[in-house]
Amino acid sequence: MNEKMKQVNIEFLLNMTKDYLDGKIDNITYGLDFPYEVETRYNKIIKEDKEMAEIIFDCLVEDAASLYDVLSEEKFRVKIEKEYQYIMGIYTGDVDII
């Protein structure tokens, strides 16, 4: 079994978040589409990496994307950026999961 199998769905979600942070996706589109993409891909991302699936859901959906209509655009972007950096640290092995 591959130790690090291809994580196509996790990478898609991380790239979608990066596209949002780079200005390629607007707040409302990201706020609505990102949770939808996570939901439709959830079984696949669990198979790719159960811990990352849970972290992405907790950090980027529940703690961030769900706030798109509550926070100002700038505060929303800052929140997504913070969660994204944390997740990328875990994904690349630079941050340990507590």
VMD Tcl script that draws the C-alpha trace (Angstrom):
set ca {
  {0.00 0.00 0.00}
  {1.25 3.50 -0.84}
  {2.28 5.39 2.29}
  {1.25 8.68 0.66}
  {-1.42 7.95 -1.91}
  {-2.48 10.68 -4.29}
  {-4.77 13.04 -2.42}
  {-6.66 14.49 -5.37}
  {-9.70 15.66 -3.41}
  {-7.75 17.15 -0.52}
  {-5.50 18.96 -2.98}
  {-8.57 20.23 -4.88}
  {-10.00 21.74 -1.67}
  {-6.66 23.28 -0.68}
  {-6.21 24.68 -4.19}
  {-9.74 26.10 -4.14}
  {-8.90 27.88 -0.90}
  {-5.63 29.17 -2.37}
  {-7.54 30.43 -5.43}
  {-9.89 32.31 -3.10}
  {-6.97 33.84 -1.20}
  {-5.32 34.79 -4.51}
  {-8.50 36.64 -5.57}
  {-9.62 34.17 -8.22}
  {-12.84 33.34 -6.31}
  {-15.04 35.89 -4.51}
  {-16.29 35.64 -0.90}
  {-19.83 34.54 -1.67}
  {-18.77 31.92 -4.21}
  {-16.18 30.50 -1.83}
  {-18.53 30.70 1.17}
  {-21.20 28.73 -0.68}
  {-19.19 26.46 -2.98}
  {-16.44 25.37 -0.60}
  {-18.76 23.71 1.96}
  {-20.64 22.07 -0.93}
  {-17.39 20.69 -2.40}
  {-16.32 19.38 1.01}
  {-19.70 17.70 1.51}
  {-19.75 16.04 -1.92}
  {-16.13 14.87 -1.61}
  {-16.17 13.99 2.10}
  {-16.19 10.18 1.70}
  {-13.30 10.45 -0.75}
  {-11.23 12.78 1.42}
  {-11.76 10.49 4.43}
  {-10.29 7.64 2.36}
  {-7.37 9.85 1.32}
  {-6.57 11.04 4.87}
  {-9.12 10.86 7.69}
  {-7.34 13.40 9.94}
  {-6.97 15.94 7.14}
  {-10.63 15.46 6.19}
  {-11.68 16.27 9.74}
  {-9.29 19.22 10.00}
  {-10.47 20.69 6.69}
  {-14.10 20.31 7.75}
  {-13.57 21.73 11.24}
  {-11.25 24.60 10.31}
  {-12.33 25.68 6.83}
  {-16.04 24.82 6.84}
  {-17.31 25.08 10.41}
  {-14.88 27.72 11.73}
  {-14.46 29.81 8.58}
  {-16.50 29.38 5.37}
  {-19.74 29.27 7.33}
  {-19.03 32.88 8.40}
  {-19.00 34.39 4.89}
  {-22.30 36.20 5.48}
  {-21.42 37.27 9.05}
  {-17.92 38.72 8.69}
  {-16.81 41.63 6.55}
  {-15.03 40.61 3.35}
  {-11.63 41.49 4.84}
  {-12.24 39.67 8.13}
  {-13.52 36.66 6.21}
  {-10.38 36.59 4.05}
  {-8.16 36.94 7.13}
  {-10.01 34.07 8.85}
  {-9.70 31.81 5.81}
  {-6.01 32.73 5.47}
  {-5.33 31.85 9.13}
  {-7.08 28.48 8.85}
  {-5.43 27.75 5.48}
  {-1.94 28.45 6.84}
  {-2.60 26.19 9.83}
  {-3.87 23.37 7.59}
  {-0.98 23.76 5.15}
  {1.44 23.51 8.06}
  {-0.13 20.19 9.03}
  {-0.34 19.01 5.41}
  {3.33 19.72 4.74}
  {4.43 18.34 8.11}
  {5.62 21.68 9.48}
  {2.98 21.75 12.27}
  {2.05 18.85 14.52}
  {-1.57 18.07 15.27}
  {-2.27 18.73 18.92}
}
mol new
graphics top color blue
foreach p $ca { graphics top sphere $p radius 0.5 }
foreach p [lrange $ca 0 end-1] q [lrange $ca 1 end] { graphics top cylinder $p $q radius 0.2 }
display resetview
